[in-house]
Amino acid sequence: MTLLDTLRAEALAAPESGIVAVMNHGRAREGLIPLWAGEGDLPTPAFIADAASRALAGGETFYTWQKGIVELRQALAAYYLRHFGRAFDQEEFIVTGSGMHAIQLAIDAVAGKGDEIIHLSPAWPNLAAAAGVAGARPVAVPLDYSDNGWSCDVGRIEAAITPATRAIFVNSPSNPTGWTADHDTLRAILQLARDKGLWIIADEIYALFYYGGARAPSFLDVAAEDDRILYVNSFSKNWAMTGWRIGWLKVHPSLQQVFENLIQYSTSGVAQFMQRGAIAALDEGDAFIAEQVERARQARDLVCNILSRTGRARFAVPQGAFYLFFTIDGIADSRQAAFDIVDHANVGLAPGTAFGEGWNPFFRLCFHRRLDQVEEAAQRLARWIETV
């Protein structure tokens, strides 16, 4: 018997990230333009970093509130009032050690061994893997893809529900497709969850990265106060804070103590000086977000125009987030092709194979970078397409 044989089966079954495999292959290559990861190219802005630095220098390095300092939870409430027009008490917010941590806690709260969590596919792979590690079974329901774009057939979600189903995970705007649920779709999913007694885990991380208005439609627009919805979110995307690993949950106030306990037994809280930076992000960062969304819009249009001129790239223009999920005529295995694109085009893409079964021909391209880099990467990719 080996050491591996003594580990939990769920831990052993946790898959290697198909995105990281390509990143490890190409990250050291000189001149490579990395469009594989879900982050932009800007460092955290100074108004955020300086707030954290002042708190660090001021000695805010001790144990802190498990659920987050009051000032940060108040800033979150103010953020929701500004952007969603909803007034929430600071007790409805739980500060987590990243958006991924928020997802893990949401899973831990509603599902375990023998349970099932439905999610829409293609999907960021971490949700399915985290559910599996918790002992639950992720059940993928594919979005529909056509020349008209991506759409969600709520009937497919209903058909996937079994007695073991505990939750429906909805990421909108979506990573990797950019699909964004409209209010009718959100209402239909919510009514289904109500009828079946299911939880919804709402991943609305990209709500402000939306190209059809000030923000994307949200479950907050259609839900009642006592609906079974856990909202997971992150500081990573909006404020260029991916490396900080800080996020939050919005939960019904009656659940606050449960989630505070889950924080205690996982991370015991987020460093207080980092929370000061997060407060600055919320209070002072709206203009920064608006600038990033507009830059992403321009980058989206640029890369779509260049790739469409090849005559072989097929995609739906994303409604939200900052990814293009596309195919190339004649390419069936995106994983092998992603390595080849690194080697011969010096561009890093994420293979569709990383986002669930059935998406082998697709690639994900993150266009949240400087326009000159996006243009150069798209031109390199277009030249590579001409050779295959």
MOTA-V701667 format. One record per backbone hydrogen bond with DSSP energy under -1.0 kcal/mol. NH is the residue of the N-H (numbers start at 1). CO is the residue of the C=O. E is the energy in kcal/mol with one decimal. If there is no record, write none. Layout:
NH/CO/E ; NH/CO/E
This chain:
6/3/-1.4 ; 7/4/-1.7 ; 12/8/-2.1 ; 13/9/-1.8 ; 14/11/-1.1 ; 21/17/-1.6 ; 23/19/-2.1 ; 24/20/-3.1 ; 25/21/-1.2 ; 26/22/-1.5 ; 27/23/-2.4 ; 29/26/-1.9 ; 32/29/-1.5 ; 33/346/-2.1 ; 35/348/-1.8 ; 39/37/-1.5 ; 48/45/-1.2 ; 49/45/-2.1 ; 50/46/-3.3 ; 52/48/-1.8 ; 53/49/-2.5 ; 54/50/-2.5 ; 55/51/-1.7 ; 56/52/-2.5 ; 57/53/-2.9 ; 58/54/-1.8 ; 59/56/-1.5 ; 60/55/-2.6 ; 61/59/-2.2 ; 68/65/-1.1 ; 73/69/-2.0 ; 74/70/-2.5 ; 75/71/-1.9 ; 76/72/-2.2 ; 77/73/-1.8 ; 78/74/-2.2 ; 79/75/-2.1 ; 80/76/-2.1 ; 81/77/-1.8 ; 82/78/-2.2 ; 83/79/-2.5 ; 84/80/-2.3 ; 86/80/-1.2 ; 92/89/-2.2 ; 93/90/-1.4 ; 94/249/-2.4 ; 95/67/-2.3 ; 96/247/-2.3 ; 98/96/-1.4 ; 102/98/-1.7 ; 103/99/-2.2 ; 104/100/-2.4 ; 105/101/-2.5 ; 106/102/-2.2 ; 107/103/-2.5 ; 108/104/-2.8 ; 109/105/-1.8 ; 110/106/-1.2 ; 111/107/-2.8 ; 114/135/-1.5 ; 115/112/-2.3 ; 116/164/-2.2 ; 117/137/-2.1 ; 118/167/-2.6 ; 119/139/-2.6 ; 121/141/-2.2 ; 123/355/-1.8 ; 124/175/-1.1 ; 127/124/-1.1 ; 129/125/-1.9 ; 130/126/-2.7 ; 131/127/-2.4 ; 132/128/-2.1 ; 133/129/-2.3 ; 134/130/-1.7 ; 135/132/-1.4 ; 136/131/-2.1 ; 137/115/-2.9 ; 139/117/-2.9 ; 141/119/-2.7 ; 143/121/-3.2 ; 144/151/-3.0 ; 146/149/-1.5 ; 149/146/-2.1 ; 151/144/-1.9 ; 156/153/-1.4 ; 157/153/-1.0 ; 158/154/-2.3 ; 159/155/-2.2 ; 160/156/-1.2 ; 161/158/-1.1 ; 165/162/-1.7 ; 166/116/-2.9 ; 167/116/-1.1 ; 168/199/-2.3 ; 169/118/-3.6 ; 170/201/-2.5 ; 172/203/-1.6 ; 174/179/-2.2 ; 178/174/-1.8 ; 186/182/-2.3 ; 187/183/-2.6 ; 188/184/-2.2 ; 189/185/-2.5 ; 190/186/-2.6 ; 191/187/-2.7 ; 192/188/-2.1 ; 193/189/-2.5 ; 194/190/-2.5 ; 195/191/-2.8 ; 196/192/-2.1 ; 198/193/-2.5 ; 199/166/-2.3 ; 200/228/-2.4 ; 201/168/-2.5 ; 202/230/-2.7 ; 203/170/-2.7 ; 204/232/-1.3 ; 207/204/-1.8 ; 210/208/-1.6 ; 211/319/-2.6 ; 216/207/-2.6 ; 221/218/-1.7 ; 222/219/-1.3 ; 223/219/-2.1 ; 227/224/-1.6 ; 229/227/-1.9 ; 230/200/-2.7 ; 231/250/-2.1 ; 232/202/-2.4 ; 233/248/-2.2 ; 235/246/-2.3 ; 239/235/-1.2 ; 241/236/-2.0 ; 244/241/-1.4 ; 247/96/-2.4 ; 248/233/-2.0 ; 249/94/-2.4 ; 250/231/-2.3 ; 251/92/-2.6 ; 255/252/-2.6 ; 256/253/-1.2 ; 259/255/-2.1 ; 260/256/-2.2 ; 261/257/-2.3 ; 262/258/-2.0 ; 263/259/-2.1 ; 264/260/-2.2 ; 265/261/-1.8 ; 266/263/-1.8 ; 267/263/-1.7 ; 268/263/-3.3 ; 275/271/-1.7 ; 276/272/-1.6 ; 277/273/-1.2 ; 278/274/-1.9 ; 279/275/-2.0 ; 280/276/-1.8 ; 281/277/-2.1 ; 282/278/-2.2 ; 283/279/-2.9 ; 284/280/-2.6 ; 285/281/-1.3 ; 289/285/-2.3 ; 290/286/-2.3 ; 291/287/-2.1 ; 292/288/-2.1 ; 293/289/-2.6 ; 294/290/-2.1 ; 295/291/-2.2 ; 296/292/-2.5 ; 297/293/-2.3 ; 298/294/-2.1 ; 299/295/-2.4 ; 300/296/-2.8 ; 301/297/-2.3 ; 302/298/-2.1 ; 303/299/-2.6 ; 304/300/-2.4 ; 305/301/-2.1 ; 306/302/-2.1 ; 307/303/-2.4 ; 308/304/-2.2 ; 309/305/-1.2 ; 310/307/-1.4 ; 311/308/-1.3 ; 314/327/-2.4 ; 320/178/-1.1 ; 321/209/-2.7 ; 324/365/-2.4 ; 326/363/-2.2 ; 327/314/-2.3 ; 329/312/-2.7 ; 331/328/-2.5 ; 334/360/-2.2 ; 337/333/-1.9 ; 338/334/-2.5 ; 339/335/-1.4 ; 340/336/-1.8 ; 341/337/-2.7 ; 342/338/-1.8 ; 343/339/-2.2 ; 344/340/-2.6 ; 345/341/-2.3 ; 347/341/-1.0 ; 348/33/-2.5 ; 350/364/-2.3 ; 352/362/-3.1 ; 354/351/-1.9 ; 355/352/-2.1 ; 359/356/-1.2 ; 362/359/-1.7 ; 363/326/-2.4 ; 364/350/-3.1 ; 365/324/-2.3 ; 366/35/-2.4 ; 367/322/-1.5 ; 369/367/-1.9 ; 374/370/-2.4 ; 375/371/-2.7 ; 376/372/-2.2 ; 377/373/-2.7 ; 378/374/-2.5 ; 379/375/-2.3 ; 380/376/-2.5 ; 381/377/-2.6 ; 382/378/-2.5 ; 383/379/-2.2 ; 384/380/-2.2 ; 385/381/-2.4 ; 386/382/-1.5 ; 387/384/-1.3 ; 388/385/-1.0
